[in-house]
Amino acid sequence: MSQIKVAFSSSFKRALKQFLKKQPQKHQLISNCIDLFISDPYHPSLETHKLKGKLSGFLAFSVEYDLRIIFYFASAEEVVFINIGSHDEVY
């Protein structure tokens, strides 16, 4: 399987910047999870899952207990990250 390409939407970049302003110590953790996602989007530790309701069509994976990244598949080998934040912030 080839590596997944990741695109970052402007909304994701904004949310990440705001999140890291409050919790700069999480930068490496987020970076490591994105690297893992790129090599294996369905790695068990990421808990990748489909979303329902108003976010139907999107998926999410966990960076840690209460930190999620929302994304969608633009094609078979490209995803677009659209948001990052706590469960309450992104859903």
N, C-alpha and C positions, 0 to 999 in steps of 0.2 A: 504494500500500500504506500502511495506517495504521501509526502508530508502535506498537511493542510496549510493553506495560505490564510493569513488573518488580515482583514481590513478593519480599521478603527473608525467608527462614525464620529462626527463632531460631537454628538451627544455623549458618546462613551468617553472621548477625550476630556470633555468638560467635567463629567462625573468623576473620572479618575483623578483629575487635578484637584478637585474639591476634596475628595476622599483623602488623598495623600497630604493635603494641607493639614487636615485634622489628625491623620495617623501615618506620618512619614515612615515609621518603623515597619509598616506592612509592605513597603515597596518590593523588597526581595521576595517575600512570600507570593505576592501577586505575579511577579515576574516568573518565578519557578512554576507556578500553576499554569500560566500561559504556555510556557515551554513544554510542560507535560501534555497540555491540551493539544498543542501542535503535533506532537509525536503520537498521541493516542487520545482522540476526543472522547472516547468512552472508557477511559481508565476508571476502574472502580472507585478510587479515592476522590474523583471529581464529582461523582454522583450526577452525571449528566442526565437531564430529563426534559421531556416535552412539557410545554406550558399550556394551560387551558384558559378559557374565558377571554378577556380582552387581549391577552397575550398569546392567544392561539396561533400556531404557526411559528412561534419562537421556541427556543430551548434555553436552558440555563445550566450552569455548572457551579459547584461550590468551591470557593477558594479556601474558606474555613467555615466553621459552624454558621455564622451569621454574615457571610459575605458571598454574594453571588455575582456572576457575570451572565448577562442576557445576550443571546446571539441568534443568528439564523444562517442557514446554508444558502449562499448566493449561487453556488454550483456544487457539484460533487466534491470538488477539492478546495473550495474557498468559503470561508465564513466571515460574517461581519459582526463584530462586537458592537452592541448598541447601548448597553448600560452596565454599571457596576455599583453595588451598594448593599446595604443590609436588606434582609428579606422585606421589611416594611417599606423601604425606600424604592425598591425596584418592582414590587408587585402591586 
